[in-house]
Amino acid sequence: MNARIGNLHIALEQRYCAHNYAPLPVVLSRGQGVWLWDDQGRRYMDMMSAYSAVSFGHANAALVEALTQQAQRLAVTSRAFYSDRLGLFLQRLCEMTGMERALPMNSGAEAVETAIKAARKWACKRKGVADGRARIVVCRGNFAGRTTTIVGFSSEAQYRDGFGPFDGGFDSVPFGDAAALEAAITPDTAAFLVEPIQGEGGIVVPPEGYLRQCREICSRHRVLMICDEVQTGLGRTGRLLACDHEGIRPDGLVLGKALGGGLLAVSAFLASDEVMGVFAPGDHGSTFGGNALAAAVGFKALELLQDGALAANAERLGLRLREGLGAIGHPAIREVRGKGLLIGMDLDPRVVGARAFCERLMAHGILSKETHETVVRFAPPLVIDEEQVDAALRAIGEVFGEIPHPST
């Protein structure tokens, strides 16, 4: 009976939902901490945490309480009015990140779109670039969302296929190459938009010192450096922000995912007074962005990060996980890379594909998802402990034990 129910859920989703995802064949029904349960009652360790959105673990008690209490008082009124929650949330957000102002939105893509609009208008109103001529430098392999503007500067053919025409205004350079950034800058360049670590691109970590070099180049050319930390921010890489590893402060910062505590879509673009000052009432907005419910949950999420314990846990256990993966020694593993609890295991597709590996992992009680066909990502909730990391490593090792070595 239960198996038939599970199959029904899959069949209904496949029948009525657009096929824009290819989910693993598991029907999830509840979660707690690092654990998820399917509709058959089987338990799985979540090694993906919804692309870092569930950094605090599933059903985090403090976040659920904040959500419940606020939902009973006030949820959405729109920013046509003030609320008693938004200012407190934005104050904490700016003080923790060292930025001067924040503009709240919902999804990460919306926050990136906000950053693009701010950069273009700043170039027009502050830098003297002619209206309609501002350009933004991006990196190949980037992933910043799915809007038509964003996929227009993607280097992934599938993300662009059939969705044009695109508006242009973007110059693409290799990720990790600071000299290429400088060579791409012209008098019309408004900003450099960069992920400190490329997540969807395959957990690609740039050379040490890259962000510092980019910061210096952008400052020298009066170009805004905007860090997209939707996935890497808020403790994920072992620091509050991934750019903190190199001690740099960007001119603009994009946050999302974990900002909503795994409960709501909450995002924000943060920048200086000079950059935010280009916005006037009516220039930009969002019906749900900055609503009282989102602000209350975001405020609590930031409170949970404030003492640095979760970031420290990510750094310590991320190292344990990376070293454990590296020690497996199977020839299918080409590279293990990442920072904190954002880790990619690059597999040789001649031995095993990443999708097939994730399907095998699921059978061993571990849920993850491939990216770029060869990379398995490991990004568990930041509340994971040593025993759980070791259990995950044992399960991963068991999967490799089922995969024949190429020489046999």
C-alpha positions, 0 to 999 in steps of 0.5 A: 500500500505505502509503495503504491502511494509513493509511486502515486506521488511521483506519477502525479508530479510527473503528470502535472508538473513541468519536467524542468527537474529530474528528481531522484526517485524518492518521495520525502515526507519529513525532516529533522536536523540532517535527516530526511524520511521518505513516505516509506519511513526510510531515513536518509542523510541530507548531503545537499541541504537544498543547495545550502538553503537548509544550513540550519538543519530541517525543522530547526526549533528556533527558526520554526518558533520564530516563523510560527510566532510571527505568522500568528501576528503579521505576515505580509503587508507589502512595503507600502507600509513599515513593519516592526520587523524589517528594520531590525532584520536589516540592521543585523544583516548590515552590521554582521556583513559590514555593509551600509544598506540592504534591499530585501528580496525573495529568491537569489535570482531576484537579488542578483537582478537587483544587483545588476540594476543597481550597478547599471544605474550607479554607472549611469548616475555616478560614474558617467557612463551613458545610459544603456551602455553600462557593461558588467564582467562575469565569469565563465561557469557562473550560475546566478539564477534562471531569469532571462537576463541571468541566463543571457550571460551564462556559459552553459548552452542548455540554460540559454537554449531557446530563451533568447533574445538576450539583452547583452551588456555582459563580458565573460572572462575565465574564472580565477584569472584576475588578469583577464578581468583587468583586460576586459574592463573598459570605461563603460564597465560598471561592475564585476559579478563573481561567485567566490566559489562556483557552486553549480559550476562544479564547486570550483575554487579559484586560486588563493589570492584571486579575490584580493587581486580582483578587489584591487583591480576593481578599486583601481578602475572604479568598478563595483566588485559584487560578490554573489554569495547566495550559496557560499555565504552565511557560514557555508565555507567556514566563514560568515562570507566566503570572501572573508577568507581573503579579507576583502569587502565587496562593493555589493553583496548578494545573499539568499538561500540560508537567509530564509532558514530553510523555511522561506525564500529570503534574499537581499542585495547589500551595498554602500550608501553611494550605490543604494542611493541611486534607487528612488521610490518606484525604481524597484520593488517586490510584493513579498520582499521584506515582508514581516514574516521573512524578516522575523525568520531572517533575523533569527537565522542571523542570530544563530550565526552570530557567535560563529559556532556554525561557521567553525563547525563547517570549517572543521567538519568540512576538512574532515569530510574532504580528507575522508573522501580523499583517503578513499583512493578509488581511481574513479575520483579525479579530484575532491575540492571545496571549502568548509561544507561545500565540497565537490567530488569530481568523478571520471565518467568512464568509470561512473557518472555522477547521476549513477553515483547519486542513485547508488548513494541513495540506496545507502541512505545518503541524498545528494545531487550531481552537477555538470554530470561528473561532480557529486556535491556534498553540502550537508546542514551546518549542524552536522556532527563528527559521527554523522560525517563519519557515517556518510564517509562509510556509506560513500566508501561502500558505494565505491566498493560496489564500483569495479576498478577500471583495471579489473 
